[in-house]
Amino acid sequence: MDIPKLEDKKTSIMKIIHEHAADILITYRCPYILPIEVIAALPLGAYNIHPSLLPKYKGLNPWEEIFRNHESKSGVTLHRITKDVDCGPIVAQKSFVIASADTMVTARNKADLLAAELVSDFITNLQANPSLLPLPNKFDYLEAICSRENLLFLKHNDSWEYSGIYLEGAFCIVFQGLINGEKYAVRCWKCLNAKDKEVICRKVKLISEWIEKAQPKYLKEIFLIEKGISTIKGIYPVSIMKWCDDMNLKEYISQHIKEPLLLLKLPTLFVEMVSYFHQLHIAHGDMNMENIRINPDGMLYMIDYDTLYVPTMEQEIDDVKGKPGYQHHARNNNMYLSEYIDYYSEYIIFLIMKALAKYPNIWNLFDFTNNGVCLHKSDYSNIQNSLIYSFIREKCDEELMSILMSINDMWHNVNCLNSIIPIEESGFLLDTQS
């Protein structure tokens, strides 16, 4: 894979990883910093081969400095990729002599040969001894979850049956199991180092304690067990909550796309839910159609609390930014979690609900089955060129156009996250109810 030649690098790499069920990624001569989402999506991690003997000569192209300093020896280093460039744990190194007749070209050729040897040795050793990998991955948890003795979250008399069902995201893997005959979701975190473990445990503990005390509508109880599961890599935390079999909002709309009276109820239900969150000064953090569930009584609720913000979490870092199609560009540079981080996403979801209720044919027109949004990343900076803008203008729908142009105004406001009018105060719901 020639990463520098990919137009949308992150999306393309993630697509390749999922299409080929890739376990590991090794880069060489790659002038592109991998996003954390890519690293976390790889069960066995991401590694880089750097053309120097780290920690000496870090950076994109060390050759000029190596030759300027008249080094007589150099080499290649295989190291784990972390957020800090060329600073991950060193796995292996190989060195070579820089002869007086060598040029940067010939030295690079020597490095290329040693890089191939490093990869071959690393993969061979990895296959023979998977415990060499320092962080827990999907397969470590799959092995551990099948044996009751590894499940430290169980009480002595609890019965356990793993159903064989699990859901995997970029950072987590969630297992379905029966505890005393009742379905539960057991969430484990992949690629979890000591620092990340401390942060996750602190956040989930604050969330679980707040939910237990406040007993809020639209959220389910969650429990953190810091020493929850024993794996080949050590003991790691888990969070546990009741398993939710209800349809997500996207599935619900798909099933009822030809029932406009049902769909017309959704905007009101949605605004009631998020208005309740605003009153409590909380935010979900990854508000999208797949994290919103609807129960058999037609009531909405939220799942997936990794990004949840509650009032006891001031100064917690906003390090997981949510699905891009629902997020304002200011979220990328947002430092701390806050009660405002959902406000923009709520208008996006409200627009989707309202548009689908009025014009069900846009489900296929916008390929909602696969995309789940009517605006794409490239649309936000110039909404007037988007397909949804053209559609609404052709229908002469003033209500939807007003919502869309409000979203457009928010996008071009760099201080958007904490300056948006809460959707319940926007007046759009009154239009829906009229």
C-alpha positions as CSV (number, residue, x, y, z in Angstrom):
1,M,0.0,0.0,0.0
2,D,1.5,3.3,-1.1
3,I,0.0,5.5,1.6
4,P,1.3,8.9,0.3
5,K,-0.6,8.4,-2.9
6,L,-4.0,7.8,-1.2
7,E,-6.2,10.9,-1.6
8,D,-8.2,10.4,1.6
9,K,-5.5,8.6,3.6
10,K,-7.4,7.9,6.8
11,T,-10.6,6.6,5.1
12,S,-8.7,4.6,2.6
13,I,-6.5,2.9,5.2
14,M,-9.4,2.1,7.4
15,K,-11.3,0.6,4.4
16,I,-8.3,-1.6,3.5
17,I,-7.9,-2.7,7.1
18,H,-11.6,-3.8,7.3
19,E,-11.8,-5.3,3.9
20,H,-8.8,-7.5,4.4
21,A,-9.4,-8.0,8.2
22,A,-5.8,-6.8,8.7
23,D,-4.2,-7.7,12.0
24,I,-1.1,-5.6,11.8
25,L,0.3,-2.7,9.8
26,I,4.1,-2.1,9.2
27,T,5.2,1.1,7.5
28,Y,8.5,2.0,5.9
29,R,9.4,5.2,4.1
30,C,6.0,6.6,5.0
31,P,5.8,10.4,5.3
32,Y,2.4,10.2,6.9
33,I,1.5,10.2,10.6
34,L,-1.1,7.5,11.2
35,P,-4.2,8.7,13.1
36,I,-4.9,7.0,16.4
37,E,-8.1,5.5,15.0
38,V,-6.0,3.6,12.5
39,I,-3.6,2.3,15.1
40,A,-6.5,1.2,17.4
41,A,-8.3,-0.6,14.6
42,L,-5.4,-3.1,14.2
43,P,-5.7,-6.1,16.5
44,L,-1.9,-6.5,16.7
45,G,-1.0,-2.9,16.5
46,A,1.0,-0.7,14.0
47,Y,4.7,-0.6,13.6
48,N,7.2,1.5,11.7
49,I,10.7,0.8,10.4
50,H,12.8,3.9,10.8
51,P,16.1,4.3,8.8
52,S,18.4,5.1,11.7
53,L,19.4,3.6,15.1
54,L,16.8,5.3,17.2
55,P,16.7,7.3,19.4
56,K,19.4,9.0,17.3
57,Y,18.3,10.8,14.1
58,K,14.5,10.9,14.5
59,G,12.4,12.5,11.8
60,L,11.2,12.2,8.3
61,N,14.6,12.0,6.4
62,P,17.6,11.4,8.6
63,W,20.0,10.7,5.8
64,E,21.4,14.2,5.3
65,E,22.2,14.6,9.0
66,I,23.7,11.2,9.2
67,F,26.1,12.0,6.3
68,R,26.7,15.5,7.5
69,N,27.9,14.1,10.8
70,H,30.2,11.6,9.0
71,E,28.7,8.6,10.8
72,S,30.5,5.3,10.1
73,K,27.6,3.2,11.2
74,S,23.8,3.4,10.9
75,G,20.9,1.0,10.8
76,V,17.2,0.5,10.9
77,T,14.8,0.3,13.9
78,L,11.5,-1.5,14.2
79,H,9.3,0.3,16.7
80,R,5.7,0.4,17.8
81,I,3.8,3.5,16.5
82,T,2.5,5.8,19.1
83,K,1.2,9.3,19.0
84,D,4.7,10.7,19.4
85,V,6.7,10.3,16.2
86,D,9.6,7.9,16.3
87,C,9.2,7.5,20.1
88,G,7.3,4.2,20.4
89,P,8.9,1.1,22.2
90,I,11.8,-0.3,20.2
91,V,11.2,-3.9,19.1
92,A,14.4,-4.6,17.1
93,Q,17.3,-3.0,15.4
94,K,19.9,-4.0,12.7
95,S,23.0,-2.0,11.9
96,F,25.3,-1.7,8.9
97,V,28.7,0.0,8.2
98,I,28.7,3.2,6.1
99,A,31.8,2.8,4.0
100,S,33.8,5.8,2.8
101,A,32.6,5.0,-0.8
102,D,28.9,5.0,0.3
103,T,26.5,7.7,-0.9
104,M,23.0,8.3,0.5
105,V,21.6,6.2,-2.3
106,T,23.8,3.2,-1.5
107,A,23.3,3.6,2.2
108,R,19.5,3.7,1.7
109,N,19.8,0.5,-0.3
110,K,21.6,-1.2,2.6
111,A,18.8,0.0,4.9
112,D,16.1,-1.4,2.6
113,L,17.6,-4.9,2.7
114,L,17.9,-4.8,6.5
115,A,14.3,-3.5,6.8
116,A,13.1,-6.5,4.9
117,E,15.0,-8.8,7.3
118,L,13.5,-7.0,10.3
119,V,10.0,-7.5,9.1
120,S,10.6,-11.2,8.3
121,D,12.2,-11.8,11.8
122,F,9.4,-9.9,13.6
123,I,6.6,-11.7,11.9
124,T,8.2,-15.1,12.5
125,N,8.8,-14.3,16.2
126,L,5.3,-12.9,16.5
127,Q,3.7,-16.1,15.2
128,A,5.8,-18.2,17.5
129,N,5.2,-16.0,20.6
130,P,2.2,-13.7,20.6
131,S,2.9,-12.6,24.2
132,L,5.7,-10.4,22.7
133,L,3.0,-7.8,21.9
134,P,2.8,-5.5,25.0
135,L,-0.8,-4.4,24.7
136,P,-4.1,-6.3,24.7
137,N,-5.8,-6.9,21.4
138,K,-9.0,-8.5,20.1
139,F,-7.6,-12.0,20.2
140,D,-6.3,-11.7,23.7
141,Y,-9.9,-10.8,24.8
142,L,-11.5,-13.5,22.6
143,E,-9.3,-16.1,24.3
144,A,-9.9,-14.7,27.8
145,I,-13.7,-14.3,27.5
146,C,-14.2,-18.0,26.9
147,S,-12.8,-19.1,30.2
148,R,-14.6,-18.3,33.4
149,E,-11.5,-18.2,35.5
150,N,-10.3,-15.2,33.6
151,L,-13.5,-13.2,34.3
152,L,-12.7,-11.4,37.5
153,F,-15.9,-9.3,37.2
154,L,-18.0,-12.3,38.1
155,K,-19.1,-13.0,41.7
156,H,-18.4,-16.4,43.2
157,N,-21.9,-17.8,42.6
158,D,-22.5,-16.1,39.2
159,S,-23.1,-18.3,36.2
160,W,-21.6,-17.2,32.9
161,E,-22.2,-18.2,29.3
162,Y,-20.5,-16.5,26.4
163,S,-23.0,-16.3,23.5
164,G,-20.3,-16.0,20.8
165,I,-21.6,-12.5,19.8
166,Y,-19.3,-9.5,19.9
167,L,-19.2,-6.0,18.4
168,E,-15.9,-4.4,17.5
169,G,-15.1,-0.7,17.2
170,A,-11.9,1.2,16.7
171,F,-11.1,1.2,20.4
172,C,-13.3,-1.4,22.0
173,I,-14.7,-4.8,21.7
174,V,-18.0,-5.6,23.4
175,F,-19.0,-9.2,24.2
176,Q,-22.5,-10.5,24.8
177,G,-22.8,-12.9,27.6
178,L,-25.3,-14.4,30.0
179,I,-24.8,-13.6,33.7
180,N,-27.2,-15.7,35.7
181,G,-29.3,-16.1,32.5
182,E,-29.6,-12.4,31.7
183,K,-27.9,-10.7,28.8
184,Y,-25.1,-8.3,29.5
185,A,-22.6,-6.3,27.5
186,V,-19.0,-6.6,28.6
187,R,-16.8,-3.9,27.1
188,C,-13.0,-4.3,26.9
189,W,-10.6,-1.7,25.6
190,K,-8.0,-2.6,22.9
191,C,-4.4,-1.4,22.8
192,L,-4.7,-0.2,26.4
193,N,-1.5,1.1,28.0
194,A,-1.1,2.1,31.6
195,K,-1.8,5.8,31.0
196,D,-4.9,5.1,28.9
197,K,-6.1,2.6,31.4
198,E,-5.9,5.2,34.2
199,V,-7.9,7.8,32.1
200,I,-10.6,5.3,31.0
201,C,-11.1,4.0,34.5
202,R,-11.4,7.5,35.9
203,K,-13.9,8.6,33.2
204,V,-16.1,5.4,33.4
205,K,-16.1,5.6,37.2
206,L,-17.3,9.2,37.1
207,I,-20.0,8.3,34.6
208,S,-21.2,5.2,36.5
209,E,-21.3,7.1,39.8
210,W,-23.2,10.0,38.3
211,I,-25.8,7.7,36.6
212,E,-26.3,5.7,39.8
213,K,-26.9,8.9,41.7
214,A,-29.0,10.9,39.1
215,Q,-30.9,7.9,37.7
216,P,-31.4,9.8,34.4
217,K,-33.9,8.9,31.7
218,Y,-32.5,7.9,28.4
219,L,-29.3,6.3,29.9
220,K,-28.7,2.8,31.2
221,E,-26.7,1.9,34.3
222,I,-23.1,1.0,33.8
223,F,-20.6,-0.6,36.1
224,L,-16.8,-0.4,36.1
225,I,-14.6,-3.2,37.3
226,E,-11.0,-2.0,37.2
227,K,-9.6,-5.5,37.6
228,G,-12.1,-7.1,35.4
229,I,-10.5,-9.6,33.0
230,S,-7.3,-11.6,33.0
231,T,-5.5,-11.9,29.7
232,I,-2.2,-13.1,28.5
233,K,-1.1,-9.4,28.6
234,G,-2.2,-8.9,32.2
235,I,-5.3,-7.8,34.0
236,Y,-7.5,-5.1,32.5
237,P,-10.7,-3.2,33.3
238,V,-14.1,-3.9,31.9
239,S,-17.4,-2.0,32.0
240,I,-20.7,-3.9,32.2
241,M,-24.3,-3.0,31.4
242,K,-27.5,-4.7,30.3
243,W,-27.4,-5.8,26.7
244,C,-29.6,-3.8,24.4
245,D,-31.4,-5.7,21.6
246,D,-33.5,-2.7,20.5
247,M,-33.0,-1.3,17.0
248,N,-30.9,1.7,16.5
249,L,-32.4,4.8,14.9
250,K,-31.0,4.0,11.5
251,E,-32.5,0.5,11.6
252,Y,-35.8,1.8,12.9
253,I,-36.2,4.4,10.1
254,S,-35.2,1.8,7.5
255,Q,-37.9,-0.6,8.7
256,H,-40.6,2.1,8.9
257,I,-39.6,4.3,5.9
258,K,-43.0,3.9,4.4
259,E,-44.8,4.9,7.6
260,P,-44.6,8.7,7.7
261,L,-46.8,9.1,10.7
262,L,-44.4,7.1,12.8
263,L,-41.4,9.0,11.4
264,L,-43.0,12.3,12.1
265,K,-43.0,11.5,15.8
266,L,-39.2,11.1,15.9
267,P,-38.1,14.7,15.8
268,T,-40.3,15.5,18.8
269,L,-39.0,12.5,20.8
270,F,-35.5,13.4,19.9
271,V,-35.7,17.0,21.0
272,E,-37.4,15.9,24.2
273,M,-34.4,13.6,24.9
274,V,-31.6,16.1,24.1
275,S,-33.5,18.9,25.9
276,Y,-33.5,16.7,29.0
277,F,-29.7,16.2,28.6
278,H,-29.3,20.0,28.3
279,Q,-31.2,20.5,31.6
280,L,-28.8,18.0,33.3
281,H,-25.8,19.7,31.7
282,I,-24.6,16.4,30.1
283,A,-23.6,15.4,26.6
284,H,-23.2,12.0,24.9
285,G,-20.1,13.1,22.9
286,D,-20.8,10.8,19.9
287,M,-24.4,11.6,19.0
288,N,-25.2,9.7,15.9
289,M,-28.0,7.5,14.5
290,E,-26.4,4.2,15.5
291,N,-25.9,5.3,19.2
292,I,-29.6,6.2,19.5
293,R,-31.8,3.2,20.3
294,I,-35.6,3.0,20.3
295,N,-37.5,0.5,22.5
296,P,-40.7,-1.3,21.7
297,D,-42.7,1.5,23.4
298,G,-41.2,4.0,20.9
299,M,-39.0,5.7,23.4
300,L,-35.4,6.7,22.6
301,Y,-32.3,6.1,24.7
302,M,-28.6,6.3,24.2
303,I,-25.9,3.6,24.3
304,D,-22.0,3.7,24.1
305,Y,-20.8,5.9,26.9
306,D,-17.1,6.1,26.1
307,T,-17.5,9.8,25.2
308,L,-20.2,10.7,27.7
309,Y,-19.8,14.0,29.6
310,V,-21.4,14.5,33.0
311,P,-21.0,17.5,35.4
312,T,-18.4,15.8,37.5
313,M,-16.0,15.6,34.5
314,E,-14.7,19.1,34.2
315,Q,-11.2,19.3,32.6
316,E,-11.5,15.8,31.1
317,I,-9.8,15.7,27.7
318,D,-12.0,15.4,24.6
319,D,-9.8,12.8,22.9
320,V,-12.5,10.8,21.0
321,K,-14.2,13.1,18.6
322,G,-17.2,11.1,17.4
323,K,-18.3,10.2,13.9
324,P,-17.0,12.9,11.4
325,G,-20.3,13.2,9.5
326,Y,-22.0,14.5,12.6
327,Q,-19.3,16.8,14.0
328,H,-18.4,20.5,13.6
329,H,-14.8,21.1,12.4
330,A,-14.1,22.9,15.7
331,R,-14.4,19.6,17.5
332,N,-11.1,18.5,16.1
333,N,-9.3,21.1,18.1
334,N,-11.6,21.0,21.1
335,M,-9.6,20.5,24.3
336,Y,-12.1,19.5,27.0
337,L,-15.4,17.6,27.2
338,S,-18.3,19.8,27.9
339,E,-22.1,19.9,27.8
340,Y,-22.0,21.7,24.4
341,I,-20.3,19.1,22.3
342,D,-23.5,17.5,21.0
343,Y,-25.3,20.7,20.0
344,Y,-24.2,20.7,16.4
345,S,-24.7,17.0,16.0
346,E,-28.3,17.4,17.3
347,Y,-29.2,19.7,14.4
348,I,-27.7,17.2,11.9
349,I,-29.9,14.4,13.3
350,F,-32.9,16.6,13.5
351,L,-32.5,17.5,9.8
352,I,-32.2,13.8,8.9
353,M,-35.3,12.8,10.8
354,K,-37.4,15.6,9.4
355,A,-36.2,15.2,5.8
356,L,-36.8,11.4,5.8
357,A,-40.3,11.8,7.4
358,K,-41.3,14.3,4.6
359,Y,-39.5,12.7,1.7
360,P,-38.9,9.0,2.3
361,N,-37.3,8.5,-1.2
362,I,-34.2,10.3,0.0
363,W,-33.3,7.1,2.0
364,N,-32.2,5.5,-1.3
365,L,-31.2,8.8,-3.0
366,F,-28.6,9.4,-0.2
367,D,-27.8,5.7,0.3
368,F,-28.7,5.9,4.0
369,T,-28.2,2.2,4.4
370,N,-24.5,2.6,4.0
371,N,-23.8,6.3,4.8
372,G,-26.4,7.1,7.5
373,V,-26.0,10.9,6.8
374,C,-27.3,13.4,4.2
375,L,-24.2,15.6,4.5
376,H,-20.7,14.4,3.9
377,K,-17.4,15.8,5.1
378,S,-16.8,17.6,1.8
379,D,-20.3,19.2,1.9
380,Y,-20.0,21.2,5.0
381,S,-17.6,23.9,3.8
382,N,-19.9,24.6,0.8
383,I,-23.4,23.4,1.5
384,Q,-24.8,25.2,-1.6
385,N,-23.0,22.6,-3.7
386,S,-24.4,19.6,-1.8
387,L,-27.0,17.2,-3.0
388,I,-29.3,17.8,0.0
389,Y,-29.3,21.5,-0.7
390,S,-30.2,21.0,-4.4
391,F,-33.0,18.5,-3.3
392,I,-34.5,20.9,-0.7
393,R,-34.3,23.9,-3.1
394,E,-36.1,21.9,-5.8
395,K,-38.9,21.0,-3.3
396,C,-39.1,24.7,-2.3
397,D,-39.2,23.4,1.3
398,E,-38.7,26.5,3.5
399,E,-38.6,24.6,6.7
400,L,-35.9,22.2,5.7
401,M,-33.9,25.0,4.0
402,S,-34.0,27.0,7.2
403,I,-32.6,24.1,9.2
404,L,-29.9,23.4,6.6
405,M,-28.8,27.1,6.4
406,S,-28.6,27.3,10.2
407,I,-26.3,24.3,10.0
408,N,-24.3,26.1,7.4
409,D,-24.0,29.2,9.6
410,M,-22.8,27.1,12.5
411,W,-20.2,25.5,10.4
412,H,-18.7,28.8,9.5
413,N,-18.6,30.0,13.1
414,V,-15.3,29.0,14.5
415,N,-16.6,29.3,18.1
416,C,-19.5,27.0,17.2
417,L,-19.3,24.5,20.0
418,N,-20.3,26.8,22.9
419,S,-22.3,29.3,21.0
420,I,-25.1,27.2,19.3
421,I,-28.6,27.9,20.4
422,P,-30.0,24.6,22.0
423,I,-32.3,23.0,19.4
424,E,-35.3,23.2,21.8
425,E,-35.0,27.0,21.7
426,S,-34.5,27.2,17.9
427,G,-38.2,27.2,17.0
428,F,-37.7,24.3,14.5
429,L,-39.7,21.9,16.7
430,L,-42.7,24.2,16.5
431,D,-42.6,23.9,12.7
432,T,-42.5,20.2,13.1
433,Q,-45.5,20.1,15.4
434,S,-47.6,22.5,13.2
